[in-house]
Amino acid sequence: MSSPALDVEAVAAFLYAAELASFTRAAEALGSTQSMVSTRIKRLEGTLGRLLLQRHPRLVRLTSEGERFLPAARAFLAAHQRALAAFSEAPERIAIGISEQAAGADVPMVLARLAARDPGLIVNLRIEPSSQLELAYEAGDLDAVLVRKIGAGKTGEVLREDGLGWFASPALTRQEDAPLPLISLVAECRLRQHAINALNRRAIDWREAFIGGGMAAVQAALTGGLGVAAIATRIAPPGAVDIGADWGLPALGRSQVVLRCNAATQRGRAFVRELAAAFRG
């Protein structure tokens, strides 16, 4: 008796739903609909005779059978892509700019996973402050940018809205007569300036405690108790606490993660669509 044949589109639907933990975001990444993604996954589960995903109102989780199948699904789609690449067009480049304050420290991992979908698409990545990325985008140097918008600014597709807070290690104690030790991403960071403006309006004395070259450095300094960082709640390191209210610091409000895209090709637009799905709230 022959084994059942796997449907490439059904395996892709499963893989995207598993990695993005959402049928809605999987549909966005695939340029499909939520109902179609659900139908394809049910068809795959029927073919395999296994329940691969647990459906919850706001979240999709892998079952134990789904966890076993996930590596095979990735290998299956990779092999399918390599087969298609035998007759594919020449390699194509796309220039992407991402602010770590918008996406967090896991940017390289996410982009590597997305780039694996299309090995012929060469991704040029720039990780810089939002203000610099938008200048590069306006100059035509970048095909798409993912930036954090605080207050007025350039419009784009809003992927997510995040709360902002003052985060610190629980071990950090406040010195009443000392300036607030401030941890920042880079000097040009908009969130840094937003935080400083808020402190100055309240006449709260502050000092530079640490300026990092990336979110990993900022999170390490924060976890190590070097000071207080104004960052989005979503990308605060595990164990950090929002000390704003307890320390009498000014509220920072909310901000938006915004995507701006001008990709000229179908392959480029498909990649950006997947990128948006990965970082959407």
PAZAFI-598564 format. One record per residue (C-alpha): z, x negated, y negated; chain. Coordinates in Angstrom, 2 decimals, decimal comma. Example, Ala and Ser with C-alpha at 12.3 -4.5 7.8 and 13.67 -1.06 7.14 Angstrom:
2
<site><c3>7,80</c3><c1>-12,30</c1><c2>4,50</c2><chain>A</chain></site>
<site><c3>7,14</c3><c1>-13,67</c1><c2>1,06</c2><chain>A</chain></site>
This chain:
281
<site><c3>0,00</c3><c1>0,00</c1><c2>0,00</c2><chain>A</chain></site>
<site><c3>-1,04</c3><c1>-1,47</c1><c2>-3,36</c2><chain>A</chain></site>
<site><c3>1,48</c3><c1>-2,01</c1><c2>-6,14</c2><chain>A</chain></site>
<site><c3>1,23</c3><c1>0,23</c1><c2>-9,22</c2><chain>A</chain></site>
<site><c3>-0,71</c3><c1>-1,22</c1><c2>-12,16</c2><chain>A</chain></site>
<site><c3>1,18</c3><c1>-1,85</c1><c2>-15,39</c2><chain>A</chain></site>
<site><c3>-0,17</c3><c1>-0,34</c1><c2>-18,60</c2><chain>A</chain></site>
<site><c3>-0,32</c3><c1>-2,98</c1><c2>-21,34</c2><chain>A</chain></site>
<site><c3>0,38</c3><c1>-0,46</c1><c2>-24,11</c2><chain>A</chain></site>
<site><c3>3,38</c3><c1>0,92</c1><c2>-22,21</c2><chain>A</chain></site>
<site><c3>4,84</c3><c1>-2,55</c1><c2>-21,66</c2><chain>A</chain></site>
<site><c3>4,29</c3><c1>-3,34</c1><c2>-25,35</c2><chain>A</chain></site>
<site><c3>6,08</c3><c1>-0,13</c1><c2>-26,35</c2><chain>A</chain></site>
<site><c3>9,04</c3><c1>-1,05</c1><c2>-24,15</c2><chain>A</chain></site>
<site><c3>9,19</c3><c1>-4,62</c1><c2>-25,47</c2><chain>A</chain></site>
<site><c3>9,11</c3><c1>-3,60</c1><c2>-29,13</c2><chain>A</chain></site>
<site><c3>11,67</c3><c1>-0,82</c1><c2>-28,64</c2><chain>A</chain></site>
<site><c3>13,96</c3><c1>-3,23</c1><c2>-26,79</c2><chain>A</chain></site>
<site><c3>13,70</c3><c1>-6,01</c1><c2>-29,38</c2><chain>A</chain></site>
<site><c3>13,96</c3><c1>-3,73</c1><c2>-32,41</c2><chain>A</chain></site>
<site><c3>16,53</c3><c1>-1,37</c1><c2>-30,83</c2><chain>A</chain></site>
<site><c3>14,63</c3><c1>1,59</c1><c2>-32,23</c2><chain>A</chain></site>
<site><c3>11,69</c3><c1>3,81</c1><c2>-31,24</c2><chain>A</chain></site>
<site><c3>10,96</c3><c1>4,39</c1><c2>-34,92</c2><chain>A</chain></site>
<site><c3>10,71</c3><c1>0,69</c1><c2>-35,78</c2><chain>A</chain></site>
<site><c3>8,76</c3><c1>0,01</c1><c2>-32,59</c2><chain>A</chain></site>
<site><c3>6,25</c3><c1>2,65</c1><c2>-33,64</c2><chain>A</chain></site>
<site><c3>5,97</c3><c1>1,08</c1><c2>-37,08</c2><chain>A</chain></site>
<site><c3>5,38</c3><c1>-2,38</c1><c2>-35,62</c2><chain>A</chain></site>
<site><c3>2,73</c3><c1>-1,05</c1><c2>-33,24</c2><chain>A</chain></site>
<site><c3>1,05</c3><c1>1,16</c1><c2>-35,83</c2><chain>A</chain></site>
<site><c3>1,77</c3><c1>4,15</c1><c2>-33,61</c2><chain>A</chain></site>
<site><c3>4,11</c3><c1>7,16</c1><c2>-33,62</c2><chain>A</chain></site>
<site><c3>7,62</c3><c1>7,56</c1><c2>-32,28</c2><chain>A</chain></site>
<site><c3>6,53</c3><c1>10,25</c1><c2>-29,82</c2><chain>A</chain></site>
<site><c3>3,73</c3><c1>8,03</c1><c2>-28,47</c2><chain>A</chain></site>
<site><c3>6,12</c3><c1>5,11</c1><c2>-28,00</c2><chain>A</chain></site>
<site><c3>8,56</c3><c1>7,37</c1><c2>-26,16</c2><chain>A</chain></site>
<site><c3>5,80</c3><c1>8,78</c1><c2>-23,95</c2><chain>A</chain></site>
<site><c3>4,51</c3><c1>5,33</c1><c2>-23,02</c2><chain>A</chain></site>
<site><c3>7,97</c3><c1>4,06</c1><c2>-22,14</c2><chain>A</chain></site>
<site><c3>8,64</c3><c1>7,11</c1><c2>-19,97</c2><chain>A</chain></site>
<site><c3>5,32</c3><c1>6,47</c1><c2>-18,24</c2><chain>A</chain></site>
<site><c3>6,32</c3><c1>2,84</c1><c2>-17,62</c2><chain>A</chain></site>
<site><c3>9,71</c3><c1>3,90</c1><c2>-16,26</c2><chain>A</chain></site>
<site><c3>7,94</c3><c1>6,32</c1><c2>-13,95</c2><chain>A</chain></site>
<site><c3>5,58</c3><c1>3,60</c1><c2>-12,74</c2><chain>A</chain></site>
<site><c3>8,45</c3><c1>1,20</c1><c2>-12,06</c2><chain>A</chain></site>
<site><c3>10,85</c3><c1>3,84</c1><c2>-10,79</c2><chain>A</chain></site>
<site><c3>13,57</c3><c1>2,41</c1><c2>-13,04</c2><chain>A</chain></site>
<site><c3>15,38</c3><c1>3,54</c1><c2>-16,18</c2><chain>A</chain></site>
<site><c3>14,80</c3><c1>0,73</c1><c2>-18,66</c2><chain>A</chain></site>
<site><c3>16,32</c3><c1>2,06</c1><c2>-21,88</c2><chain>A</chain></site>
<site><c3>19,31</c3><c1>4,17</c1><c2>-22,82</c2><chain>A</chain></site>
<site><c3>18,46</c3><c1>6,59</c1><c2>-25,63</c2><chain>A</chain></site>
<site><c3>21,07</c3><c1>7,22</c1><c2>-28,32</c2><chain>A</chain></site>
<site><c3>20,59</c3><c1>9,17</c1><c2>-31,57</c2><chain>A</chain></site>
<site><c3>20,48</c3><c1>6,05</c1><c2>-33,76</c2><chain>A</chain></site>
<site><c3>20,14</c3><c1>3,21</c1><c2>-31,27</c2><chain>A</chain></site>
<site><c3>18,21</c3><c1>2,15</c1><c2>-28,20</c2><chain>A</chain></site>
<site><c3>19,93</c3><c1>-0,07</c1><c2>-25,63</c2><chain>A</chain></site>
<site><c3>18,66</c3><c1>-1,87</c1><c2>-22,56</c2><chain>A</chain></site>
<site><c3>19,94</c3><c1>-0,76</c1><c2>-19,19</c2><chain>A</chain></site>
<site><c3>20,70</c3><c1>-3,42</c1><c2>-16,58</c2><chain>A</chain></site>
<site><c3>17,25</c3><c1>-2,76</c1><c2>-15,11</c2><chain>A</chain></site>
<site><c3>15,73</c3><c1>-3,12</c1><c2>-18,58</c2><chain>A</chain></site>
<site><c3>17,44</c3><c1>-6,48</c1><c2>-19,05</c2><chain>A</chain></site>
<site><c3>15,97</c3><c1>-7,65</c1><c2>-15,74</c2><chain>A</chain></site>
<site><c3>12,50</c3><c1>-6,48</c1><c2>-16,73</c2><chain>A</chain></site>
<site><c3>12,54</c3><c1>-7,87</c1><c2>-20,31</c2><chain>A</chain></site>
<site><c3>11,54</c3><c1>-11,49</c1><c2>-19,49</c2><chain>A</chain></site>
<site><c3>8,78</c3><c1>-10,25</c1><c2>-17,20</c2><chain>A</chain></site>
<site><c3>7,52</c3><c1>-7,92</c1><c2>-19,92</c2><chain>A</chain></site>
<site><c3>7,33</c3><c1>-10,80</c1><c2>-22,39</c2><chain>A</chain></site>
<site><c3>5,47</c3><c1>-12,96</c1><c2>-19,88</c2><chain>A</chain></site>
<site><c3>3,10</c3><c1>-10,08</c1><c2>-19,05</c2><chain>A</chain></site>
<site><c3>2,14</c3><c1>-9,49</c1><c2>-22,68</c2><chain>A</chain></site>
<site><c3>1,83</c3><c1>-13,22</c1><c2>-23,35</c2><chain>A</chain></site>
<site><c3>-0,58</c3><c1>-13,56</c1><c2>-20,43</c2><chain>A</chain></site>
<site><c3>-2,54</c3><c1>-10,56</c1><c2>-21,69</c2><chain>A</chain></site>
<site><c3>-2,76</c3><c1>-12,14</c1><c2>-25,14</c2><chain>A</chain></site>
<site><c3>-3,96</c3><c1>-15,45</c1><c2>-23,69</c2><chain>A</chain></site>
<site><c3>-6,67</c3><c1>-13,63</c1><c2>-21,76</c2><chain>A</chain></site>
<site><c3>-7,87</c3><c1>-11,91</c1><c2>-24,92</c2><chain>A</chain></site>
<site><c3>-7,75</c3><c1>-15,20</c1><c2>-26,81</c2><chain>A</chain></site>
<site><c3>-10,49</c3><c1>-16,59</c1><c2>-24,58</c2><chain>A</chain></site>
<site><c3>-12,97</c3><c1>-14,65</c1><c2>-26,71</c2><chain>A</chain></site>
<site><c3>-10,98</c3><c1>-14,34</c1><c2>-29,90</c2><chain>A</chain></site>
<site><c3>-11,92</c3><c1>-15,45</c1><c2>-33,36</c2><chain>A</chain></site>
<site><c3>-10,95</c3><c1>-18,80</c1><c2>-34,85</c2><chain>A</chain></site>
<site><c3>-7,31</c3><c1>-19,35</c1><c2>-35,77</c2><chain>A</chain></site>
<site><c3>-6,20</c3><c1>-17,58</c1><c2>-38,92</c2><chain>A</chain></site>
<site><c3>-3,51</c3><c1>-18,53</c1><c2>-41,43</c2><chain>A</chain></site>
<site><c3>-1,07</c3><c1>-16,29</c1><c2>-43,24</c2><chain>A</chain></site>
<site><c3>1,39</c3><c1>-17,43</c1><c2>-45,90</c2><chain>A</chain></site>
<site><c3>4,75</c3><c1>-15,64</c1><c2>-45,88</c2><chain>A</chain></site>
<site><c3>7,67</c3><c1>-16,05</c1><c2>-48,29</c2><chain>A</chain></site>
<site><c3>11,15</c3><c1>-14,88</c1><c2>-47,35</c2><chain>A</chain></site>
<site><c3>14,39</c3><c1>-15,06</c1><c2>-49,26</c2><chain>A</chain></site>
<site><c3>17,33</c3><c1>-15,83</c1><c2>-46,99</c2><chain>A</chain></site>
<site><c3>19,48</c3><c1>-13,61</c1><c2>-49,20</c2><chain>A</chain></site>
<site><c3>17,13</c3><c1>-10,79</c1><c2>-48,15</c2><chain>A</chain></site>
<site><c3>16,81</c3><c1>-11,49</c1><c2>-44,46</c2><chain>A</chain></site>
<site><c3>19,67</c3><c1>-13,76</c1><c2>-43,41</c2><chain>A</chain></site>
<site><c3>19,82</c3><c1>-16,98</c1><c2>-41,46</c2><chain>A</chain></site>
<site><c3>17,89</c3><c1>-15,63</c1><c2>-38,45</c2><chain>A</chain></site>
<site><c3>14,51</c3><c1>-15,77</c1><c2>-40,26</c2><chain>A</chain></site>
<site><c3>12,99</c3><c1>-18,59</c1><c2>-38,15</c2><chain>A</chain></site>
<site><c3>13,96</c3><c1>-16,89</c1><c2>-34,87</c2><chain>A</chain></site>
<site><c3>12,43</c3><c1>-13,57</c1><c2>-35,92</c2><chain>A</chain></site>
<site><c3>9,22</c3><c1>-15,19</c1><c2>-37,15</c2><chain>A</chain></site>
<site><c3>8,89</c3><c1>-17,27</c1><c2>-33,99</c2><chain>A</chain></site>
<site><c3>9,16</c3><c1>-14,12</c1><c2>-31,90</c2><chain>A</chain></site>
<site><c3>6,55</c3><c1>-12,34</c1><c2>-34,01</c2><chain>A</chain></site>
<site><c3>4,17</c3><c1>-15,30</c1><c2>-34,06</c2><chain>A</chain></site>
<site><c3>4,23</c3><c1>-15,39</c1><c2>-30,27</c2><chain>A</chain></site>
<site><c3>2,45</c3><c1>-12,02</c1><c2>-30,28</c2><chain>A</chain></site>
<site><c3>-0,67</c3><c1>-13,68</c1><c2>-31,71</c2><chain>A</chain></site>
<site><c3>-0,80</c3><c1>-17,44</c1><c2>-31,00</c2><chain>A</chain></site>
<site><c3>-4,02</c3><c1>-17,69</c1><c2>-32,99</c2><chain>A</chain></site>
<site><c3>-2,25</c3><c1>-16,64</c1><c2>-36,17</c2><chain>A</chain></site>
<site><c3>-0,77</c3><c1>-19,66</c1><c2>-37,92</c2><chain>A</chain></site>
<site><c3>2,23</c3><c1>-18,70</c1><c2>-40,06</c2><chain>A</chain></site>
<site><c3>3,02</c3><c1>-20,77</c1><c2>-43,14</c2><chain>A</chain></site>
<site><c3>6,60</c3><c1>-19,93</c1><c2>-44,10</c2><chain>A</chain></site>
<site><c3>8,36</c3><c1>-20,55</c1><c2>-47,40</c2><chain>A</chain></site>
<site><c3>12,08</c3><c1>-19,88</c1><c2>-47,68</c2><chain>A</chain></site>
<site><c3>12,98</c3><c1>-19,89</c1><c2>-51,36</c2><chain>A</chain></site>
<site><c3>14,85</c3><c1>-17,80</c1><c2>-53,95</c2><chain>A</chain></site>
<site><c3>13,30</c3><c1>-14,39</c1><c2>-54,63</c2><chain>A</chain></site>
<site><c3>12,28</c3><c1>-15,31</c1><c2>-58,18</c2><chain>A</chain></site>
<site><c3>10,25</c3><c1>-18,31</c1><c2>-57,00</c2><chain>A</chain></site>
<site><c3>8,64</c3><c1>-16,36</c1><c2>-54,18</c2><chain>A</chain></site>
<site><c3>7,51</c3><c1>-13,60</c1><c2>-56,53</c2><chain>A</chain></site>
<site><c3>5,93</c3><c1>-16,14</c1><c2>-58,87</c2><chain>A</chain></site>
<site><c3>4,04</c3><c1>-17,66</c1><c2>-55,92</c2><chain>A</chain></site>
<site><c3>2,97</c3><c1>-14,19</c1><c2>-54,76</c2><chain>A</chain></site>
<site><c3>1,69</c3><c1>-13,28</c1><c2>-58,23</c2><chain>A</chain></site>
<site><c3>-0,24</c3><c1>-16,56</c1><c2>-58,32</c2><chain>A</chain></site>
<site><c3>-1,93</c3><c1>-15,67</c1><c2>-55,02</c2><chain>A</chain></site>
<site><c3>-0,25</c3><c1>-18,46</c1><c2>-53,04</c2><chain>A</chain></site>
<site><c3>1,48</c3><c1>-16,07</c1><c2>-50,64</c2><chain>A</chain></site>
<site><c3>0,08</c3><c1>-13,13</c1><c2>-48,67</c2><chain>A</chain></site>
<site><c3>3,43</c3><c1>-11,36</c1><c2>-48,40</c2><chain>A</chain></site>
<site><c3>7,00</c3><c1>-11,80</c1><c2>-49,62</c2><chain>A</chain></site>
<site><c3>10,31</c3><c1>-10,36</c1><c2>-48,51</c2><chain>A</chain></site>
<site><c3>12,77</c3><c1>-10,53</c1><c2>-51,40</c2><chain>A</chain></site>
<site><c3>16,06</c3><c1>-9,08</c1><c2>-52,58</c2><chain>A</chain></site>
<site><c3>15,83</c3><c1>-6,85</c1><c2>-55,62</c2><chain>A</chain></site>
<site><c3>18,88</c3><c1>-6,40</c1><c2>-57,83</c2><chain>A</chain></site>
<site><c3>18,40</c3><c1>-4,00</c1><c2>-60,71</c2><chain>A</chain></site>
<site><c3>15,03</c3><c1>-3,85</c1><c2>-62,43</c2><chain>A</chain></site>
<site><c3>12,17</c3><c1>-5,88</c1><c2>-60,99</c2><chain>A</chain></site>
<site><c3>8,77</c3><c1>-5,79</c1><c2>-59,38</c2><chain>A</chain></site>
<site><c3>8,08</c3><c1>-2,80</c1><c2>-57,19</c2><chain>A</chain></site>
<site><c3>7,26</c3><c1>-2,95</c1><c2>-53,51</c2><chain>A</chain></site>
<site><c3>8,01</c3><c1>-1,28</c1><c2>-50,20</c2><chain>A</chain></site>
<site><c3>11,77</c3><c1>-0,85</c1><c2>-49,88</c2><chain>A</chain></site>
<site><c3>12,75</c3><c1>-1,82</c1><c2>-46,35</c2><chain>A</chain></site>
<site><c3>16,49</c3><c1>-1,50</c1><c2>-46,70</c2><chain>A</chain></site>
<site><c3>19,31</c3><c1>-0,97</c1><c2>-49,16</c2><chain>A</chain></site>
<site><c3>22,38</c3><c1>-3,16</c1><c2>-48,76</c2><chain>A</chain></site>
<site><c3>25,85</c3><c1>-3,13</c1><c2>-50,21</c2><chain>A</chain></site>
<site><c3>27,04</c3><c1>-6,33</c1><c2>-51,89</c2><chain>A</chain></site>
<site><c3>30,52</c3><c1>-7,79</c1><c2>-51,69</c2><chain>A</chain></site>
<site><c3>32,76</c3><c1>-10,77</c1><c2>-52,32</c2><chain>A</chain></site>
<site><c3>33,28</c3><c1>-12,42</c1><c2>-48,93</c2><chain>A</chain></site>
<site><c3>35,73</c3><c1>-15,12</c1><c2>-47,90</c2><chain>A</chain></site>
<site><c3>37,55</c3><c1>-16,49</c1><c2>-44,89</c2><chain>A</chain></site>
<site><c3>40,77</c3><c1>-14,56</c1><c2>-44,11</c2><chain>A</chain></site>
<site><c3>42,54</c3><c1>-17,93</c1><c2>-44,34</c2><chain>A</chain></site>
<site><c3>41,58</c3><c1>-18,39</c1><c2>-48,00</c2><chain>A</chain></site>
<site><c3>44,47</c3><c1>-17,67</c1><c2>-50,36</c2><chain>A</chain></site>
<site><c3>44,10</c3><c1>-16,86</c1><c2>-54,01</c2><chain>A</chain></site>
<site><c3>45,49</c3><c1>-19,28</c1><c2>-56,58</c2><chain>A</chain></site>
<site><c3>46,42</c3><c1>-17,03</c1><c2>-59,49</c2><chain>A</chain></site>
<site><c3>46,11</c3><c1>-19,70</c1><c2>-62,20</c2><chain>A</chain></site>
<site><c3>43,00</c3><c1>-21,39</c1><c2>-60,77</c2><chain>A</chain></site>
<site><c3>39,35</c3><c1>-20,48</c1><c2>-61,34</c2><chain>A</chain></site>
<site><c3>37,63</c3><c1>-18,46</c1><c2>-58,62</c2><chain>A</chain></site>
<site><c3>35,91</c3><c1>-20,95</c1><c2>-56,23</c2><chain>A</chain></site>
<site><c3>32,33</c3><c1>-19,70</c1><c2>-55,96</c2><chain>A</chain></site>
<site><c3>29,97</c3><c1>-20,42</c1><c2>-53,06</c2><chain>A</chain></site>
<site><c3>26,28</c3><c1>-19,93</c1><c2>-53,85</c2><chain>A</chain></site>
<site><c3>22,98</c3><c1>-20,23</c1><c2>-52,03</c2><chain>A</chain></site>
<site><c3>21,01</c3><c1>-22,11</c1><c2>-54,71</c2><chain>A</chain></site>
<site><c3>21,30</c3><c1>-22,33</c1><c2>-58,48</c2><chain>A</chain></site>
<site><c3>18,21</c3><c1>-20,13</c1><c2>-58,96</c2><chain>A</chain></site>
<site><c3>19,52</c3><c1>-17,33</c1><c2>-56,72</c2><chain>A</chain></site>
<site><c3>19,43</c3><c1>-13,90</c1><c2>-58,40</c2><chain>A</chain></site>
<site><c3>22,53</c3><c1>-12,74</c1><c2>-56,55</c2><chain>A</chain></site>
<site><c3>24,38</c3><c1>-15,82</c1><c2>-57,78</c2><chain>A</chain></site>
<site><c3>23,47</c3><c1>-14,95</c1><c2>-61,38</c2><chain>A</chain></site>
<site><c3>24,35</c3><c1>-11,31</c1><c2>-60,79</c2><chain>A</chain></site>
<site><c3>27,79</c3><c1>-12,36</c1><c2>-59,54</c2><chain>A</chain></site>
<site><c3>28,38</c3><c1>-14,78</c1><c2>-62,41</c2><chain>A</chain></site>
<site><c3>27,39</c3><c1>-12,14</c1><c2>-64,97</c2><chain>A</chain></site>
<site><c3>29,84</c3><c1>-9,70</c1><c2>-63,39</c2><chain>A</chain></site>
<site><c3>32,65</c3><c1>-12,26</c1><c2>-63,53</c2><chain>A</chain></site>
<site><c3>31,89</c3><c1>-13,20</c1><c2>-67,13</c2><chain>A</chain></site>
<site><c3>31,90</c3><c1>-9,57</c1><c2>-68,24</c2><chain>A</chain></site>
<site><c3>35,43</c3><c1>-9,26</c1><c2>-66,85</c2><chain>A</chain></site>
<site><c3>36,42</c3><c1>-12,65</c1><c2>-68,31</c2><chain>A</chain></site>
<site><c3>37,29</c3><c1>-13,96</c1><c2>-64,86</c2><chain>A</chain></site>
<site><c3>37,33</c3><c1>-17,74</c1><c2>-64,78</c2><chain>A</chain></site>
<site><c3>35,26</c3><c1>-19,33</c1><c2>-61,98</c2><chain>A</chain></site>
<site><c3>34,04</c3><c1>-22,71</c1><c2>-60,80</c2><chain>A</chain></site>
<site><c3>31,30</c3><c1>-23,99</c1><c2>-58,54</c2><chain>A</chain></site>
<site><c3>32,86</c3><c1>-24,74</c1><c2>-55,16</c2><chain>A</chain></site>
<site><c3>29,71</c3><c1>-25,13</c1><c2>-53,04</c2><chain>A</chain></site>
<site><c3>25,93</c3><c1>-24,72</c1><c2>-53,48</c2><chain>A</chain></site>
<site><c3>24,11</c3><c1>-24,65</c1><c2>-50,14</c2><chain>A</chain></site>
<site><c3>20,48</c3><c1>-25,26</c1><c2>-49,31</c2><chain>A</chain></site>
<site><c3>20,34</c3><c1>-22,31</c1><c2>-46,93</c2><chain>A</chain></site>
<site><c3>22,31</c3><c1>-19,35</c1><c2>-45,62</c2><chain>A</chain></site>
<site><c3>23,55</c3><c1>-21,36</c1><c2>-42,64</c2><chain>A</chain></site>
<site><c3>25,20</c3><c1>-23,83</c1><c2>-45,04</c2><chain>A</chain></site>
<site><c3>26,61</c3><c1>-21,00</c1><c2>-47,18</c2><chain>A</chain></site>
<site><c3>28,05</c3><c1>-19,25</c1><c2>-44,14</c2><chain>A</chain></site>
<site><c3>29,58</c3><c1>-22,50</c1><c2>-42,87</c2><chain>A</chain></site>
<site><c3>31,22</c3><c1>-23,14</c1><c2>-46,27</c2><chain>A</chain></site>
<site><c3>32,49</c3><c1>-19,57</c1><c2>-46,39</c2><chain>A</chain></site>
<site><c3>33,86</c3><c1>-19,68</c1><c2>-42,85</c2><chain>A</chain></site>
<site><c3>35,46</c3><c1>-23,04</c1><c2>-43,62</c2><chain>A</chain></site>
<site><c3>37,44</c3><c1>-21,54</c1><c2>-46,49</c2><chain>A</chain></site>
<site><c3>35,78</c3><c1>-23,44</c1><c2>-49,33</c2><chain>A</chain></site>
<site><c3>35,55</c3><c1>-20,39</c1><c2>-51,55</c2><chain>A</chain></site>
<site><c3>34,17</c3><c1>-16,90</c1><c2>-52,15</c2><chain>A</chain></site>
<site><c3>30,52</c3><c1>-15,88</c1><c2>-51,72</c2><chain>A</chain></site>
<site><c3>28,75</c3><c1>-12,89</c1><c2>-53,23</c2><chain>A</chain></site>
<site><c3>26,41</c3><c1>-11,76</c1><c2>-50,47</c2><chain>A</chain></site>
<site><c3>25,04</c3><c1>-8,65</c1><c2>-48,82</c2><chain>A</chain></site>
<site><c3>27,44</c3><c1>-7,09</c1><c2>-46,35</c2><chain>A</chain></site>
<site><c3>24,80</c3><c1>-7,16</c1><c2>-43,61</c2><chain>A</chain></site>
<site><c3>24,48</c3><c1>-10,96</c1><c2>-43,60</c2><chain>A</chain></site>
<site><c3>28,15</c3><c1>-11,84</c1><c2>-44,00</c2><chain>A</chain></site>
<site><c3>29,25</c3><c1>-14,20</c1><c2>-41,19</c2><chain>A</chain></site>
<site><c3>31,45</c3><c1>-12,82</c1><c2>-38,39</c2><chain>A</chain></site>
<site><c3>35,11</c3><c1>-12,90</c1><c2>-39,32</c2><chain>A</chain></site>
<site><c3>34,53</c3><c1>-12,98</c1><c2>-43,09</c2><chain>A</chain></site>
<site><c3>36,24</c3><c1>-10,25</c1><c2>-45,11</c2><chain>A</chain></site>
<site><c3>35,38</c3><c1>-8,57</c1><c2>-48,40</c2><chain>A</chain></site>
<site><c3>38,24</c3><c1>-9,58</c1><c2>-50,70</c2><chain>A</chain></site>
<site><c3>36,79</c3><c1>-8,02</c1><c2>-53,86</c2><chain>A</chain></site>
<site><c3>39,19</c3><c1>-5,10</c1><c2>-54,18</c2><chain>A</chain></site>
<site><c3>42,30</c3><c1>-7,08</c1><c2>-53,19</c2><chain>A</chain></site>
<site><c3>41,50</c3><c1>-9,86</c1><c2>-55,65</c2><chain>A</chain></site>
<site><c3>40,53</c3><c1>-7,52</c1><c2>-58,49</c2><chain>A</chain></site>
<site><c3>36,93</c3><c1>-8,74</c1><c2>-58,61</c2><chain>A</chain></site>
<site><c3>34,20</c3><c1>-6,59</c1><c2>-60,19</c2><chain>A</chain></site>
<site><c3>32,09</c3><c1>-4,34</c1><c2>-57,97</c2><chain>A</chain></site>
<site><c3>28,64</c3><c1>-5,78</c1><c2>-57,32</c2><chain>A</chain></site>
<site><c3>26,92</c3><c1>-2,52</c1><c2>-56,40</c2><chain>A</chain></site>
<site><c3>23,91</c3><c1>-2,37</c1><c2>-54,11</c2><chain>A</chain></site>
<site><c3>20,56</c3><c1>-4,07</c1><c2>-53,82</c2><chain>A</chain></site>
<site><c3>17,24</c3><c1>-3,53</c1><c2>-52,07</c2><chain>A</chain></site>
<site><c3>15,23</c3><c1>-5,62</c1><c2>-49,65</c2><chain>A</chain></site>
<site><c3>11,63</c3><c1>-5,26</c1><c2>-50,81</c2><chain>A</chain></site>
<site><c3>8,35</c3><c1>-6,20</c1><c2>-49,15</c2><chain>A</chain></site>
<site><c3>5,26</c3><c1>-7,02</c1><c2>-51,19</c2><chain>A</chain></site>
<site><c3>2,05</c3><c1>-7,53</c1><c2>-49,24</c2><chain>A</chain></site>
<site><c3>-1,54</c3><c1>-8,37</c1><c2>-50,06</c2><chain>A</chain></site>
<site><c3>-2,72</c3><c1>-9,58</c1><c2>-46,64</c2><chain>A</chain></site>
<site><c3>-6,50</c3><c1>-9,42</c1><c2>-46,55</c2><chain>A</chain></site>
<site><c3>-7,19</c3><c1>-9,24</c1><c2>-42,80</c2><chain>A</chain></site>
<site><c3>-6,32</c3><c1>-6,83</c1><c2>-40,03</c2><chain>A</chain></site>
<site><c3>-4,45</c3><c1>-9,55</c1><c2>-38,12</c2><chain>A</chain></site>
<site><c3>-2,45</c3><c1>-10,46</c1><c2>-41,19</c2><chain>A</chain></site>
<site><c3>-1,57</c3><c1>-6,85</c1><c2>-41,97</c2><chain>A</chain></site>
<site><c3>-0,51</c3><c1>-6,27</c1><c2>-38,34</c2><chain>A</chain></site>
<site><c3>1,82</c3><c1>-9,28</c1><c2>-38,53</c2><chain>A</chain></site>
<site><c3>3,36</c3><c1>-8,07</c1><c2>-41,80</c2><chain>A</chain></site>
<site><c3>3,80</c3><c1>-4,59</c1><c2>-40,32</c2><chain>A</chain></site>
<site><c3>5,82</c3><c1>-6,13</c1><c2>-37,47</c2><chain>A</chain></site>
<site><c3>7,80</c3><c1>-8,20</c1><c2>-39,97</c2><chain>A</chain></site>
<site><c3>8,68</c3><c1>-5,08</c1><c2>-41,94</c2><chain>A</chain></site>
<site><c3>9,82</c3><c1>-3,28</c1><c2>-38,79</c2><chain>A</chain></site>
<site><c3>12,06</c3><c1>-6,21</c1><c2>-37,83</c2><chain>A</chain></site>
<site><c3>13,93</c3><c1>-6,20</c1><c2>-41,13</c2><chain>A</chain></site>
<site><c3>13,93</c3><c1>-2,52</c1><c2>-41,96</c2><chain>A</chain></site>
<site><c3>17,32</c3><c1>-0,85</c1><c2>-42,19</c2><chain>A</chain></site>
